[in-house]
Amino acid sequence: MYVETIAYALIGLTVGFGALVLLPGYFPAARVLTVSTALVAALLGGLIARYAFDGEQPAAALAVSAVGSVLLVSVPARPDRGPRRGGGHRHRRQRAA
């Protein structure tokens, strides 16, 4: 039980810091908010999955922990602040005189 809880916490910390490193523009809020969201989501997801699987499948509980953490860390993300991609124009078109 303790080893799995430490594994859930490590998954959450990895997801939180990974989100900050890979997508820094999407998380304008405090870095503590992003990391703590990932940590709590991984712990809760892992513990709920552990009890749902009755402790028989620890690998599945770790996978649920990781997926839950990735999904919930996107809640404080601000995609409107991230890098822009696609077919948008950067400059206004100038009218012909």
Residue frames as qw, qx, qy, qz and C-alpha x, y, z in Angstrom:
[[0.000, 0.886, 0.464, 0.000, 0.00, 0.00, 0.00],
 [0.283, -0.830, 0.085, 0.473, 2.74, 2.49, 0.90],
 [0.423, -0.192, 0.591, 0.660, 4.83, 1.70, -2.16],
 [0.247, 0.574, 0.673, 0.396, 1.82, 2.20, -4.44],
 [0.101, -0.935, -0.292, 0.173, 1.00, 5.52, -2.77],
 [0.354, -0.634, 0.326, 0.605, 4.57, 6.70, -3.32],
 [0.378, 0.132, 0.703, 0.588, 4.29, 5.56, -6.95],
 [0.126, 0.807, 0.559, 0.144, 1.05, 7.55, -7.36],
 [0.220, -0.897, -0.031, 0.381, 2.73, 10.61, -5.89],
 [0.406, -0.370, 0.524, 0.651, 5.70, 10.24, -8.23],
 [0.315, 0.460, 0.701, 0.445, 3.36, 9.94, -11.20],
 [0.012, -0.918, -0.394, 0.048, 1.55, 13.10, -10.14],
 [0.314, -0.776, 0.193, 0.513, 4.76, 15.06, -9.65],
 [0.433, -0.077, 0.648, 0.622, 6.08, 13.86, -13.00],
 [0.227, 0.659, 0.640, 0.323, 2.89, 14.88, -14.79],
 [0.134, -0.939, -0.234, 0.215, 2.80, 18.27, -13.06],
 [0.327, -0.667, 0.356, 0.566, 6.40, 19.20, -13.74],
 [0.434, 0.130, 0.715, 0.533, 6.18, 17.72, -17.23],
 [0.191, 0.816, 0.527, 0.137, 3.22, 19.95, -18.03],
 [0.178, -0.927, 0.013, 0.330, 5.13, 23.00, -16.81],
 [0.413, -0.447, 0.550, 0.572, 8.23, 22.12, -18.80],
 [0.372, 0.239, 0.759, 0.478, 6.53, 21.06, -22.04],
 [0.031, 0.702, 0.530, 0.475, 3.74, 23.68, -22.10],
 [0.323, -0.273, -0.403, 0.812, 4.83, 26.67, -20.00],
 [0.113, -0.099, -0.193, -0.970, 2.62, 29.15, -21.86],
 [0.481, -0.389, -0.648, -0.444, -0.55, 27.26, -21.04],
 [0.601, -0.543, -0.538, 0.233, -0.19, 27.57, -17.26],
 [0.146, 0.649, -0.113, 0.738, -0.08, 31.25, -16.28],
 [0.654, -0.697, -0.052, -0.288, -1.26, 30.53, -12.73],
 [0.348, -0.711, 0.594, -0.139, 1.10, 29.67, -9.91],
 [0.481, 0.357, -0.795, -0.097, 3.28, 26.66, -10.59],
 [0.176, -0.111, 0.851, -0.481, 2.24, 25.23, -7.23],
 [0.674, 0.240, 0.253, -0.651, -1.37, 25.07, -8.47],
 [0.713, 0.418, -0.458, -0.327, -0.43, 22.98, -11.50],
 [0.325, 0.315, -0.869, 0.201, 1.83, 20.58, -9.61],
 [0.294, -0.033, 0.740, -0.605, -0.56, 20.17, -6.68],
 [0.743, 0.260, 0.024, -0.617, -3.49, 19.54, -9.04],
 [0.670, 0.365, -0.629, -0.150, -1.53, 16.78, -10.75],
 [0.117, 0.262, -0.863, 0.417, -0.38, 15.32, -7.42],
 [0.481, 0.056, 0.562, -0.670, -3.84, 15.23, -5.84],
 [0.771, 0.320, -0.171, -0.523, -5.42, 13.87, -9.02],
 [0.538, 0.351, -0.766, 0.000, -2.86, 11.06, -9.21],
 [0.064, -0.150, 0.836, -0.524, -3.30, 10.14, -5.55],
 [0.599, 0.168, 0.394, -0.677, -7.10, 10.13, -5.69],
 [0.740, 0.383, -0.352, -0.427, -7.25, 8.36, -9.05],
 [0.402, 0.341, -0.842, 0.115, -4.81, 5.70, -7.92],
 [0.190, -0.068, 0.798, -0.567, -6.50, 5.05, -4.60],
 [0.692, 0.245, 0.194, -0.651, -9.97, 4.90, -6.13],
 [0.703, 0.394, -0.524, -0.276, -8.71, 2.52, -8.83],
 [0.161, 0.302, -0.894, 0.289, -6.96, 0.38, -6.21],
 [0.405, 0.080, 0.691, -0.594, -10.19, -0.06, -4.29],
 [0.716, 0.373, -0.064, -0.586, -12.21, -0.55, -7.48],
 [0.670, 0.379, -0.629, -0.111, -9.88, -3.32, -8.65],
 [0.869, -0.472, -0.020, -0.149, -9.78, -4.71, -5.10],
 [0.360, -0.761, 0.530, 0.101, -5.99, -4.45, -5.02],
 [0.881, 0.080, 0.453, 0.107, -5.61, -7.23, -7.56],
 [0.668, 0.531, 0.247, 0.459, -4.22, -5.21, -10.47],
 [0.365, -0.717, -0.039, 0.593, -1.67, -2.61, -9.34],
 [0.345, -0.030, 0.482, 0.805, -0.52, -1.90, -12.91],
 [0.007, 0.641, 0.620, 0.452, -4.06, -0.90, -13.90],
 [0.334, -0.851, -0.327, 0.242, -4.31, 1.34, -10.84],
 [0.421, -0.447, 0.213, 0.760, -1.06, 3.04, -11.84],
 [0.214, 0.269, 0.601, 0.722, -2.39, 3.56, -15.37],
 [0.153, -0.799, -0.551, -0.186, -5.64, 5.04, -14.06],
 [0.435, -0.720, -0.129, 0.525, -3.60, 7.28, -11.78],
 [0.361, -0.193, 0.382, 0.829, -1.56, 8.59, -14.71],
 [0.070, 0.473, 0.643, 0.598, -4.56, 9.13, -16.99],
 [0.272, -0.829, -0.486, 0.050, -6.54, 10.88, -14.26],
 [0.428, -0.608, 0.009, 0.669, -3.63, 13.13, -13.47],
 [0.273, 0.030, 0.495, 0.824, -3.13, 14.09, -17.12],
 [0.053, -0.633, -0.645, -0.425, -6.82, 14.82, -17.57],
 [0.342, -0.847, -0.382, 0.137, -7.21, 16.90, -14.44],
 [0.460, -0.421, 0.087, 0.777, -4.01, 18.89, -14.87],
 [0.206, 0.326, 0.504, 0.773, -5.58, 20.34, -18.00],
 [0.165, -0.805, -0.570, 0.030, -8.26, 22.07, -15.89],
 [0.248, -0.823, -0.068, 0.506, -6.11, 25.08, -14.85],
 [0.484, 0.000, 0.476, 0.734, -4.59, 25.33, -18.36],
 [0.270, 0.761, 0.166, -0.566, -5.31, 28.41, -20.43],
 [0.668, 0.242, 0.544, 0.447, -5.12, 27.47, -24.13],
 [0.277, 0.924, 0.223, 0.142, -5.84, 31.06, -25.16],
 [0.250, -0.907, 0.307, 0.143, -2.46, 32.03, -23.72],
 [0.783, -0.177, 0.506, 0.316, -0.48, 29.31, -25.46],
 [0.157, -0.345, 0.557, 0.739, 1.41, 29.48, -28.74],
 [0.644, 0.513, 0.176, -0.540, -0.75, 30.03, -31.78],
 [0.312, -0.132, 0.834, 0.436, -0.73, 27.61, -34.66],
 [0.443, 0.547, 0.708, -0.053, -2.72, 27.28, -37.78],
 [0.395, 0.482, 0.489, 0.610, -4.03, 29.42, -40.54],
 [0.123, -0.906, -0.314, 0.257, -4.53, 32.71, -38.72],
 [0.467, 0.703, 0.002, 0.536, -3.07, 35.90, -40.16],
 [0.568, -0.344, -0.312, 0.679, -0.48, 37.72, -38.13],
 [0.110, -0.224, 0.052, 0.967, -0.90, 41.07, -39.82],
 [0.438, 0.638, 0.429, -0.465, -3.89, 42.97, -41.00],
 [0.536, 0.406, 0.523, 0.524, -4.43, 43.21, -44.68],
 [0.072, -0.441, 0.002, 0.895, -3.85, 46.67, -46.00],
 [0.509, 0.694, 0.465, -0.207, -6.51, 48.17, -48.16],
 [0.515, 0.237, 0.413, 0.712, -5.64, 49.11, -51.69],
 [0.026, -0.521, -0.157, 0.839, -5.76, 52.85, -52.27]]
